[in-house]
């Protein structure tokens, strides 16, 4: 049996790969998407479900250097960098520290907010035409704090986002508790961003997948890439566990698996896995009505139809997907301190996943310099759901030669390749 000829082969069936496949199919290309497991059950499954342009922030930020040193010593910190002898980690950390400056922050925020605002519009329109609900709800988002330092951080982020056209309002502790009675009296105040939204992450992926297939796109799950062949500066064959493909264009949307793929492709993709956890609980005396960011603990609280999702922590561990009970307990204890949870709440579901983090916190979007028909769409850190449609639109603009949605230069892959 010969190779299957393919116009566009998208490797990776999370929200990043699916939205780009959707955009290219809608634009007239013929797309086959392959996924080594089931579509939507990787990092797209258990994230907080936020579609929040107000959080279009890269991971490295000014002033984080001393904090990052402290995090190395505290396995319960919001961001934990597991000490280990690794040249990859050493190089990654050097680039991470180099990106901690105001100029890089503002460049990154400018483009990340552009793609995030596009995504918000995309999901709102998708919700209007989808035959099945995926939990899209535009109730806004609260950033809450119990400390002066946390309040100052929330206000600083609000002012930065106001510059990008994202509205926010400072609220006192009393105003916040009136808006969100699920919060305890220790809250001093915070910020309300009224335009932000949330959805059920897996159902969102499935809604995009359905529409992609209705447009004529094809999805092939349980298909794992194990090697590539090359000719004339291009990828000539993609070898998989369910047949081989001869594609005109290969899109790499493989999340934290991208570094392993990069070895086979003979390119450099400096992505580390940032482990995060989410817990589904329903033991609330007063159930939250809005998504909430607890500033000091970096815990994301998302209301669901019959429960609440608590998500948090970032543990730079590469491909270690083990569960650390201490970090799970830190999320529960932090949530109990701020919310009216019942004592010793029962966790209905515990999930952990690895978010693909570049050193500068900005995705790699663009063509490879080594292989002319390889396009990268990787490294979306904790912003996968909220940035995916905008990232897909920008990527399709670059692939199809259209005027780009936003400045593509901060995303250029050659900064690492």
ABEGO torsion letter per residue (X at the ends): XBBBBBABBBBEABAAAAAAAAAAAAAGBBBBBBBABBBGABAAAABAGBBBAAABBBABBBGAAAAAAAAAABAABABBBBBBBBAAAAAAAAAAAAABBAAAAAAAAAAAAAAAAAAAAAAAAAAAABABBAGBBBAEBBBBBABAAAAAAAAAAAAAAAAAGBBBBBBBAAAAAAABAABBAABAEEBBBAABBBBBAAAAAAAAAAAAAAAGBBBBBGBBBABBBBBGGBBABBBBABEBBBBABBBBBAEAAAAAAAAAAGBBBBBBBBBBBBBBBABBABBBABBBBBAAAGBBBBBBAABBBBBEEBBBAEABABBBAAAAAAAAAAAAAABBBBBGBBBABBBBBBBBBBAAGBBBBEBBAABAABBBBBGAEAAAAAAAAAAAAAAAAAAAGBBBABBAAAABAAAAX
